[in-house]
Amino acid sequence: MTEPRRGSQIVSQAIEIGPLYGGDTKPDLLGILTWDGGGGYVDLTGATVLCAIRRFDRRRRQAIGGMVTVGTCTLVTPTKGEALLVWTAAAPLTAVPVDPGFYAARWQVTFAAGGLQESQDATFEVLPAAAFS
C-alpha cells in the first residue's frame, strides 16, 4: 500500500480510446496512474479513487468551470494503477457529456493509510452523437 511519495506527483495516462461521442455510456474511461519521473505504477491496493470530469480549454491548457460529473472508480488492477470510471456509476451525468468539446479527467486517490493525492489532468475529446433515428 504505497503512500504518496515526497516531491512526486501522480501522472494519469488515459488510454487512447477517443474520440468519445456525447451521450454514450461506453466505453468506460480507464486511467493508468503512474508516479512522475519513471517511478512506476501507483499502488492502489486498499485505496479509494474518484474521477472528476471538467471542461478543458486547449488554448490555456487547463481545466475550466465546475465539475461536469464525478464518480468512484473500479480498481481493475490496483498494483498497476488502473482505475476505471464507469459512466453509468457517475453523477450527475451517467454518460459521456453531450456538449461537444474537450474535457479533462482528474483522478483523486485516498490511500488506505489516509493520504490524499490528485493526478495531473488527462484530456479527451467529445464529438456530437449521430442521429440514427
C-alpha positions in Angstrom: 0.0 0.0 0.0 2.0 2.9 -1.3 1.5 6.3 0.2 2.3 9.5 -1.8 6.0 10.0 -2.4 7.6 13.2 -1.1 8.0 15.5 -4.1 6.4 13.1 -6.6 3.1 13.6 -8.3 0.7 11.2 -9.9 0.7 11.2 -13.7 -2.5 10.0 -15.3 -2.2 8.3 -18.6 -5.6 7.9 -20.3 -5.9 5.0 -22.7 -6.4 6.4 -26.2 -10.0 5.4 -26.9 -11.3 8.6 -28.4 -12.9 10.4 -29.6 -15.9 9.8 -27.4 -19.5 10.6 -28.6 -21.9 12.7 -26.5 -24.5 10.6 -24.6 -22.8 7.3 -25.0 -22.4 5.1 -21.9 -19.5 3.1 -23.3 -16.5 2.9 -23.4 -15.7 3.4 -19.8 -12.7 5.7 -19.0 -9.6 3.9 -17.9 -6.8 5.8 -16.2 -3.4 4.3 -15.6 -1.8 6.1 -12.7 2.0 6.3 -12.5 4.5 8.3 -10.5 6.3 11.0 -12.3 10.0 10.6 -13.2 9.7 6.9 -14.1 8.7 5.9 -10.6 6.4 3.1 -11.7 2.7 2.4 -11.1 0.8 3.9 -8.2 -0.2 1.0 -6.0 -3.9 1.5 -5.4 -4.4 -1.5 -3.1 -6.9 -0.6 -0.4 -7.3 2.9 -1.9 -10.4 4.8 -3.0 -10.2 6.6 -6.3 -12.6 9.2 -7.6 -12.5 10.6 -11.2 -13.8 14.1 -11.9 -14.6 15.4 -15.3 -14.4 19.1 -16.2 -14.4 21.2 -19.4 -10.9 21.8 -20.8 -9.5 24.9 -22.6 -7.0 23.7 -25.1 -5.5 27.2 -25.7 -4.8 27.8 -22.0 -4.1 24.1 -21.4 -6.2 23.9 -18.2 -9.5 22.7 -16.9 -12.2 25.3 -16.6 -15.5 25.7 -14.8 -17.1 23.4 -12.3 -17.4 19.6 -12.3 -19.4 18.1 -15.1 -19.6 14.7 -13.4 -17.7 12.7 -10.8 -17.7 9.0 -9.9 -16.0 6.4 -7.7 -13.7 4.3 -9.8 -13.5 0.5 -10.1 -9.9 -0.7 -9.5 -9.1 -3.0 -12.3 -5.5 -4.0 -11.4 -4.7 -2.0 -8.3 -1.0 -2.8 -8.3 -0.7 -1.4 -11.9 -2.5 1.8 -11.1 -5.6 1.0 -13.2 -8.7 3.0 -12.2 -11.9 2.7 -14.3 -14.6 5.3 -14.4 -17.9 3.6 -15.3 -20.0 6.3 -16.8 -23.3 4.8 -15.5 -22.0 5.0 -11.9 -21.0 8.7 -12.1 -23.2 11.6 -11.1 -24.9 13.8 -12.0 -24.2 12.7 -15.6 -24.4 8.9 -16.2 -23.0 9.1 -19.7 -20.3 10.9 -21.8 -21.2 14.6 -21.7 -23.4 15.6 -24.6 -21.8 19.0 -25.3 -19.0 18.6 -27.9 -15.5 19.8 -27.0 -12.5 18.9 -24.9 -12.7 17.6 -21.3 -10.2 16.9 -18.6 -10.3 13.8 -16.3 -8.6 14.0 -12.9 -8.2 11.1 -10.5 -8.1 11.7 -6.8 -6.6 8.9 -4.7 -7.3 8.4 -1.0 -4.7 5.8 0.1 -5.5 3.1 2.7 -3.5 4.9 5.4 -5.4 8.2 4.7 -3.0 10.1 2.4 -4.7 12.1 -0.4 -3.2 12.9 -3.8 -4.6 14.0 -7.2 -3.3 13.2 -10.6 -2.5 15.6 -13.4 -5.3 16.1 -15.9 -5.8 13.7 -18.8 -7.8 15.2 -21.8 -10.2 13.7 -24.2 -12.5 15.0 -27.0 -16.3 14.6 -27.2 -17.9 14.7 -30.6 -21.7 15.1 -31.3 -23.5 11.8 -31.5 -25.1 10.8 -34.8 -28.8 10.7 -35.1 -29.7 7.1 -36.0 -33.5 7.5 -35.9 
